Amino acid sequence: MGDDAIVLPPLTPVTLLTSWTFDPVGVALAMALTILYALCMVRARRLGTKWHWLASVMFLVLGIGSLAYATCGALAVYRSSLFWVAAMQAAVLSAVTPMGLALGDPITLAGQALGENGARRLRRALAGPLPRILMFPLVSSVVAAGSLILAFFTSYFTASVSNTLVRDVLYVQLMGTGLLVVLPLLGEDMLPQWCTHPVRALVAFVDGLLDAIPGILVMTAPALLAPGVAGFTNRTWGPGAGLDQKLAGAVMIAVAEVVGLPLLAAVFVSWVRADDADARRADAFLDARAAESVEPLLDRPWWETDPRFSDRGP
């Protein structure tokens, strides 16, 4: 695979759009997630649940679309020729794709499609010991950042260039660790009760800072991180290997921060909606209590309105 990458044409805006390859795992993941989401939507509608179209658009366009492009588009074609492209692919799979999938709120949709009993079983499964540890606030952020560091500061990435199985495992790992971060932050009932919306906003802010660490480490690394990949050093076009690696770190930081802002905004929107829902419930409760305790207006003297005297004559 590395030798084939040397003869690739230079990366241009045209080749960014027209360069495609077939990755079985990427295609299978995209198709499976799309079909499952569509089935859950149909089932939820049959049970009388209304689903917002914007969530579906985000799931399909940002989530499935970025997954397909990262695994089958130019990011996959040029990952063994340009280090910065490989870094962008990893950052997209770790941050952009998970956020797009999470904005589709698949856990809530699955719970509504499964019915009351199925939703209860789903919540119990997500509240198990291992999911609770992996999705604990900031623990998941450290796991996601560590996943990127592991990929580029060991022989993991180099092996993924020459071995298809290792490459596909890396794809799934990056996407899975990214989902551990965003699904609890944007979902419901997946975090401890003390993790209120203000705490979630703080966690999202800190997560954005942690996401920048892998890019900073890559950009400031004193030696080449993937010297065994021939395409990074034997190209006749593009930046040199040293500059290519610095660009890779900059790209990782840029993707992390660009994704961090919408994530923080989504948490704030969820916070506002939750406050509005709480306010409506409180108003409904107070209105019900007021309706129960209201007394009739005494427009007439009490002896005319009191039922004990109303039947007596003058």
C-alpha positions in Angstrom: 0.0 0.0 0.0 2.8 2.4 0.8 4.5 1.8 -2.6 1.3 2.5 -4.4 0.9 5.8 -2.5 4.2 7.2 -4.1 2.7 7.3 -7.6 -0.5 9.1 -6.6 -1.0 12.5 -8.3 -0.5 15.6 -6.2 -3.3 16.4 -3.8 -5.5 19.3 -5.2 -9.0 20.5 -4.6 -10.1 18.4 -7.5 -8.4 15.2 -6.2 -9.9 15.9 -2.8 -13.3 15.4 -4.3 -12.6 12.8 -7.0 -10.3 10.4 -5.2 -12.2 7.4 -3.8 -11.5 3.9 -2.7 -13.6 1.0 -1.4 -13.2 0.2 2.3 -15.4 -2.7 3.3 -15.5 -1.8 7.0 -16.2 1.8 6.4 -19.0 1.0 3.9 -20.4 -1.7 6.3 -20.4 0.7 9.2 -22.1 3.5 7.3 -24.8 1.2 5.9 -25.4 -0.6 9.2 -25.8 2.7 11.2 -28.0 4.2 8.5 -30.3 1.2 8.3 -30.6 0.9 12.1 -31.3 4.6 12.5 -34.0 4.5 9.8 -35.6 1.4 11.3 -35.7 3.1 14.7 -37.3 6.2 13.2 -40.0 4.2 11.5 -40.7 2.2 14.6 -40.8 5.3 16.8 -43.3 7.0 14.4 -45.5 4.0 14.5 -45.6 4.2 18.3 -46.7 7.8 18.0 -43.3 9.6 18.7 -42.5 12.7 16.8 -38.9 12.9 15.7 -37.2 16.2 14.7 -35.9 16.2 11.1 -32.8 18.2 12.1 -31.5 15.4 14.2 -31.8 13.0 11.3 -30.0 15.4 9.0 -27.1 15.8 11.4 -26.8 12.1 11.8 -26.8 11.4 8.1 -24.8 14.4 6.7 -22.3 15.1 9.5 -22.1 11.6 11.0 -22.5 9.1 8.1 -21.2 11.6 5.5 -17.9 12.2 7.4 -17.5 8.5 8.1 -17.8 7.6 4.4 -15.5 10.4 3.3 -12.9 9.5 6.0 -12.8 5.8 5.2 -13.5 5.8 1.4 -12.7 9.4 0.2 -9.5 11.3 -0.4 -8.6 11.1 3.3 -8.3 7.3 2.9 -6.6 7.4 -0.5 -3.8 9.9 0.5 -3.3 8.7 4.2 -0.2 6.8 3.2 1.3 9.7 1.1 0.7 12.8 3.3 1.0 12.6 7.1 -1.2 15.6 7.5 -4.0 13.8 5.6 -3.6 10.8 7.8 -3.8 13.1 10.8 -6.9 14.8 9.5 -8.5 11.4 8.8 -7.8 10.3 12.4 -9.2 13.6 13.8 -12.3 13.4 11.7 -13.0 9.8 12.8 -12.3 10.7 16.4 -14.2 14.0 16.6 -16.4 15.0 13.6 -18.0 11.6 12.9 -18.9 10.9 16.6 -20.4 14.4 17.1 -22.5 14.0 14.0 -23.8 10.7 15.1 -24.5 12.0 18.6 -26.4 15.0 17.4 -28.8 12.5 15.8 -29.5 11.4 19.4 -29.5 7.7 18.5 -29.8 6.5 22.1 -33.1 8.4 22.8 -34.4 7.3 19.4 -33.6 3.6 20.1 -35.3 3.9 23.5 -38.4 5.3 21.9 -38.4 2.6 19.2 -38.0 -0.2 21.7 -40.9 0.8 23.8 -41.0 1.2 27.6 -39.6 -2.2 28.5 -36.9 -2.1 25.8 -35.9 1.4 26.8 -35.6 0.3 30.4 -33.3 -2.6 29.4 -31.2 -0.2 27.2 -30.8 2.2 30.1 -29.7 -0.7 32.4 -27.1 -1.8 29.8 -25.7 1.7 29.5 -25.6 2.0 33.3 -23.4 -1.1 33.7 -20.0 -0.8 35.4 -17.8 -0.7 32.3 -19.9 1.9 30.3 -20.2 4.0 33.4 -16.4 4.0 33.9 -15.6 4.7 30.2 -18.3 7.4 29.8 -17.5 9.1 33.1 -16.9 12.8 32.6 -13.4 13.6 31.5 -12.3 10.0 31.7 -13.7 9.5 28.2 -11.9 12.6 27.1 -8.6 11.2 28.3 -9.3 7.9 26.6 -10.1 9.7 23.3 -7.0 11.8 23.4 -4.9 8.8 24.5 -6.2 6.9 21.5 -4.8 9.4 19.1 -1.5 9.6 21.0 -1.2 5.8 20.9 -1.9 5.7 17.2 0.9 8.2 16.2 3.5 7.7 18.9 3.8 4.0 18.5 4.1 1.7 15.5 0.3 1.4 15.4 -0.2 3.9 12.5 2.7 2.5 10.5 1.2 -1.0 10.8 -2.2 0.3 9.7 -0.7 1.5 6.4 0.5 -2.0 5.5 -2.1 -4.1 7.2 -5.8 -3.8 6.3 -7.0 -5.4 9.5 -5.0 -3.1 11.7 -6.2 -0.1 9.7 -9.9 -1.1 10.2 -9.3 -1.8 13.9 -7.8 1.7 14.2 -10.9 3.2 12.4 -13.3 1.5 14.8 -11.2 2.5 17.8 -11.0 6.2 16.9 -14.7 6.4 16.3 -15.6 4.4 19.4 -13.5 6.5 21.7 -14.9 9.6 20.3 -18.5 8.4 20.9 -17.6 7.8 24.5 -17.2 11.5 24.9 -20.1 13.0 22.9 -22.9 10.5 23.5 -23.2 11.2 27.2 -22.7 14.9 26.8 -25.5 15.2 24.2 -27.7 12.4 25.3 -30.1 11.9 28.3 -29.7 9.9 31.5 -26.2 8.7 30.6 -24.2 10.7 33.1 -24.4 10.8 37.0 -27.1 13.0 38.5 -24.6 15.5 39.8 -23.4 16.1 36.2 -26.0 18.9 35.5 -26.0 21.0 32.4 -23.6 23.6 33.9 -21.2 20.8 34.7 -21.6 19.4 31.2 -20.7 22.7 29.7 -17.6 22.8 31.9 -16.7 19.2 30.8 -17.2 20.1 27.1 -14.9 23.1 27.6 -12.2 21.0 29.3 -12.6 18.3 26.6 -11.8 20.9 23.9 -8.6 21.7 25.7 -7.6 18.0 26.1 -8.4 17.3 22.4 -5.7 19.8 21.4 -3.0 17.9 23.3 -2.4 15.1 20.6 -2.0 17.8 17.9 0.4 19.8 20.0 2.5 16.7 20.7 2.6 15.8 17.0 3.5 19.3 15.9 6.3 19.6 18.4 7.7 16.1 18.1 11.5 16.3 17.5 11.7 13.2 15.3 9.6 11.8 12.5 6.7 9.7 13.9 6.2 7.4 10.9 9.6 7.0 9.2 8.6 3.5 8.0 5.9 4.8 5.7 7.7 5.3 2.3 5.0 7.7 1.0 5.9 10.3 3.6 9.6 10.5 2.7 9.8 9.5 -1.0 7.2 11.8 -2.5 8.3 14.0 -5.4 5.6 16.6 -4.6 4.1 18.2 -1.5 5.8 19.4 1.7 8.9 17.7 3.1 8.5 15.1 5.8 9.3 17.5 8.6 6.9 20.2 7.5 4.3 17.6 6.7 4.4 16.4 10.3 4.1 20.0 11.6 1.1 20.5 9.3 -0.4 17.3 10.7 -0.3 18.6 14.2 -1.8 21.9 13.2 -4.6 20.1 11.3 -5.4 18.0 14.4 -5.6 21.1 16.6 -7.8 22.9 14.1 -10.2 20.0 13.8 -10.4 19.5 17.6 -11.1 23.2 18.2 -13.6 23.5 15.3 -15.5 20.6 16.6 -15.2 21.8 20.2 -17.2 25.0 19.6 -20.3 23.3 18.1 -20.1 20.7 20.9 -20.1 23.4 23.5 -22.9 25.2 21.7 -25.0 22.0 21.6 -24.6 21.5 25.3 -25.7 25.1 25.9 -28.8 24.5 23.7 -29.6 21.4 25.6 -29.2 23.4 28.8 -31.7 26.0 27.7 -34.2 23.4 26.5 -34.0 21.6 29.9 -34.5 24.9 31.8 -37.6 25.7 29.6 -39.0 22.2 30.2 -38.5 22.5 33.9 -40.1 25.9 33.9 -43.2 24.5 32.0 -43.5 21.6 34.4 -43.3 24.0 37.4 -45.9 26.3 35.9 -48.2 23.4 35.2 -47.8 22.2 38.8 -48.5 25.6 40.3 -51.5 26.1 38.0 -52.9 22.7 39.1 -52.4 23.5 42.8 -54.0 26.9 42.3 -57.0 25.4 40.6 -57.5 23.0 43.5 -57.3 25.6 46.2 -59.3 28.4 44.7 -62.4 29.4 46.5 -65.6 30.8 45.0 -66.0 34.5 44.9 -68.4 35.8 47.6 -70.5 38.2 45.5 -73.4 37.7 47.9 -73.6 37.6 51.7 -72.3 34.4 53.3 -75.7 33.4 54.6 -76.9 33.3 51.0 -74.0 31.3 49.6 -73.6 28.9 52.6 -75.4 25.7 51.7 -76.6 25.3 55.3 -78.7 28.4 55.0 -79.6 28.4 51.3 -82.6 26.2 51.8 -84.1 28.1 54.6 -86.8 30.6 54.1 -86.7 34.3 55.1 
